[in-house]
């Protein structure tokens, strides 16, 4: 692929698919404060389940709109209150288990880090690998969920940059844009890399390789 056409491809990726989870949910993670970080954490938890991503986004948005925006509020909510919020937003098959995990995640965050994920970052020594290990200690946050969180937060937690998980790398390689996080990061400004990684992920999820190449 010629250099000029690669630039065009990157621009089309950003324009057509460059929306992060935080963008979709209007979570102000740039503030790097406890409430937005917690909302991103439970969005990652919801997106880890084997249901359509759109349903997970709807469920996360419903929790935010219901005011369950902090670990304190999530922990104070009853199990049934959490079920009632997520049942009608794509989580009907998972509502009971997910409600339990949301409560457990909030309680672990309060117990281990005083409700503040910045303390997790400090405890991990701002080491992305150790941050991932600690994220995976939350119920419902496995490898996929931790990848989602770190991919989203890398614009704020600079030690995580450039972060690209296996699916992002797969798309980058298939589109001849690079097969490592550093190679992919060369194509965009640093502040655009979370959107770029999100775009590559979406292309792979939607099997939209042909469409994106035709558009470029």
Secondary structure, DSSP 8 states (H G I E B T S, - for coil): --HHHHHHHHHHHHHHH---HHHHHT--GGG--HHHHHHHHHHHHHHTSSS-HHHHHHHHHHHHHTT--SHHHHHHS-HHHHHHHHHTTT-TTTHHHHHHHHHHHHHHHHHHHTT-HHHHHHHTTT-HHHHHHHHTTSTT--HHHHHHHHHHHTTTSGGG-S---HHHHHHHHHTTS-SSHHHHHTTS-GGGHHHHHHHHHHHHHTT-HHHHHHH-
